Amino acid sequence: SESSDDLYNELISALDNYLQDRNIDEALTTIHLYKYEECIKDRTWDIIPSIYKFLNQETIGTAPDVFECCKKLLEVIAYKADPEDALLGFLEQAETSEDDIKFLSLLRPLEISLSRLPKRRGQSLEWCLSMIYSHVSSLHLPENYRLEGSERKLMDSNPSVIRIIDVYKEIVPFYK
């Protein structure tokens, strides 16, 4: 039988190759293989960053299918891994991310992990809400141009305003 390190290395290598080659179906099939079940539970903290690294603006632009696949892979991990380990692994990635795309990609896996926690959800929920608060409070507010009346509509095209609206649109479903 293969050692857990061998299985982990095999899983990470396979996922990395499939994602780089845009072989979405194989990546999704691989994460569901029974032989990796224990590996996903034992090495959650190591597996999450190996997938998370693909969640960026470049991937959205060049390989949107890979981006969506990575989001699905993280959701699968959220279902298969120990919920507390997964939650902490996702939170760790979120805290190191200044990027809205990376941050928002973690909301669904966080939600899945939270819902799977048997008890003591309060502390975990507090960590999630604190992480969301930190990200939202780091968003830059637009300058006050002292616009009045219909001039205020010009703010709708301000990049800071657009970013804030986009982030809030994604966060609201998490709170429901």
Secondary structure, 3 states (H helix, E strand, C coil): CCCHHHHHHHHHHHHHHHHHCCCHHHHHHHHCCHHHHHHHHHCHHHHHHHHHCCCCHHHHHHCHHHHHHHHHHHHHHHHHCCHHHHHHHHHHHHHCCCCHHHHHHCHHHHHHHHHHCCCCHHHHHHHHHHHHHHHHHCCCCCCCCCCCHHHHHHHHHCHHHHHHHHHHHHHHHHHC
